[in-house]
Amino acid sequence: MTTSPNPVRATWWTRIGQAIARRAPRTLAILTLLATQIGCDQASKEVAEHSLKGESPVFMLGGVLKFVYAENPGAFLGLGASFSPELRFFLFVLGVGFALSGALIFLLWKDSLSKSATLAGAFLLAGGFGNFIDRVAASGVVTDFVQLRVGQLQTGIFNIADVQIVVAAIVLVIVSVYAEAKHGNTSQSHASEISIRRDQNR
């Protein structure tokens, strides 16, 4: 005795297939961008390790730009470096790994995001995965090698992945502010239109 396929289940799988097919070009573009940015970050760290490790710092642009090799056991610009190895592993490997995986799934599935938000999200994830790869492959430490200094002011030592994260965060803030302003103007315009219609109907 043969059983007929469940139409509800068949429809459900059909919808999933259609959703995946619809998102395929966007997904491929995002993954390509991620791979390119992560590759650039990892390649720069490889060069820094071979040419700067154990060597004197290299200064450029009159001392504004400094290249010096450093291994960072903490988070961005050394935050959390004083934590115990167990806590750093829990936060920066397990915690960050889960967060990045969830963010990647969200970015790939949320095709209603604007192009700017999608691009910024990809850069943010690229930076996160770039440093995450370091932590997994190098016993929890991240390779940093760039420092900026203007007068008495100077940054911490950072890497390409950190730059990707900062740029992405700035773009996301700008996109968010712009979207909020646009929504506010739309709501105000809609309210004004309703008010005019009410006055006309009186």
N, C-alpha and C positions, 0 to 999 in steps of 0.2 A: 504494500500500500504506500503510495507516494503522497507526500504532503505538499501543498502549494505554499510558495514563499509568502511570508508575512508582508502584506503591502505597506504597513506602517514602517517596518524595519527597512524595507527596500527604499521607501521614500526618504528615510532618515539618512541612509548611506548615500543616496543620490545627491541629497543636499550637501553633504560633507564633500563629496567629490567635486561638485560644482563650485563650492566655496574655495577648495584648494586650487582648482584650475583657474579661477578668477584671480586669485592672489599670486599665482606662480610667477609672472613677470616681475611684480613688485618684490616678492620674496627673493628672487634671484638677484635683483639689483641691490637689495639691502645686504645680502650675504656676500656679494662681490665687494661692496664698499667696506664691509667689516673685515674681510680677508685682506684687502689692500692696506687698510689703516693699521691693522694688527701686524701685518708683515713689515710695514715701515717702522713701527715701534720696535719690534724684535730685532730687525736688522740694525737699527741705530744703537741698540744696547749691545749687540754683538761687536760692533765697531768700537764702541766706547770701552768695552772690557779688554779688547785686544790692544788698543792704542793708548788708553789712559790709566789702566790699573797698574799701580806701582810706580807711576810716573808723576812728574810735577804738573801742576795745573797749567792749562793753556789759556792765555788771555787774548781777546780780540776786541775790536772797536774801542780801543783806548781803555780797556779794563771793564767796559760795561758788560761784556759777554765772557763768561768764564766756563771752561770745560774741565771738570774734575770728577774722577770716579768715586762713587760712594754706594754702599749697600744699605738700603733702608728697610729695617724690619717692621716699621710702622706703616701707617696709611699715608694719605696725601701729605706731602711735606714733612713726613716724620711723625705725624700724629699717632699716638698709641705705641711708640717705640719702646716705652718703658714698661709695657704690659708683660706679663709672664708669657713664655712660649706657648703654653697651653691655651691661654686666653686669646692670644694673637691667632692661633690656629683656628679656634672656634669662631672668632669674629671675622678674620680676614680671608680665611680659606673656605670654611663651611658656610658661614653667613653670607659672604660676598658671592660665593658660588651659587647658592640658592637664589639670591637676589638677581644676579645677572641672568640666570636661566629664566626666571619669571619675567624679567624685563624684555628679554629677547622674544619669548613667546608672545607677549603683549604687543611688541612692535611689529612682529610679522603678521599677527592676526588683525590688528586694529587698522584696517585699510582706510578708515575715515579720517585719519590724521592728515594734516596739511603736509605738503612737501617739505616745508621748512622744519616742522616739528619732527618729521620722519628722518630728515638728514641729521638734525641735531641729536636725535635719539640714537642713530647709528654711530655717530662720533662718540657719544657718551659711552655706549656699550663697547666700542672699539678700545677706548682708553681703559675701561674697567677690565675687559678681557686681557688686554696687554699686560697690565700689572698682575692680574690673576695668574696668568701663565708663569710669570716670574716666581710667584709665591709657591706654586705647585712644583716647578722644576728646580728651584734653588733654595729649598728648605725654608721657605717663608720670607725670603728677603727680595726686595725689588731693586733693580739697578737704576740709579740716578746719575746724571752726569752734566747737567746744565745749571748755571746760576747767573742771575742778572744782578747788576749793582749800579746804582746811580747815586753818586755822592756817598753819604753815610747810610743810605737805604739799600738793602739787598734782600733778595728772595732766598728761600730755602733751595736746596738742590733738588731738581726735578728732572723729568724725562718727557719724551714725546707723548706718551700716554696721558700724563698729567695735563699737557697742553690741550690735547683732544677733549679731555673732561671739562676743563675750564671754558674753552670756546663753546662747547655744546651747552654748558650751563648758561652762559651769557645769551646764546641764541634762544634757548628755551624761555628765559625770562622775557626777552624782547617779544617773542611770539605770543607768550601768555598775556603780556600787557596790551599788545596790539589787539588780540582777540577780545579781551575784556572791554577795551575802549570801543571796538566795533560793535560788540553786543550791546553796550550801553547806548550808543548812538542809535542803533536799530530799535531798541526798546523805547527810547525817547521819541523817535520818529513815529513809531506805531501808536504810542499814547497820544501824540499830538493829532494824528489822523483820526483816532477815535473821538477825541474832543471836538474836532471840527465837524465831524459827521453828526454828533449830538446837537451841536449848535444849529446845524442846518435843518435838523428834523424838528426843532422847536417852533 
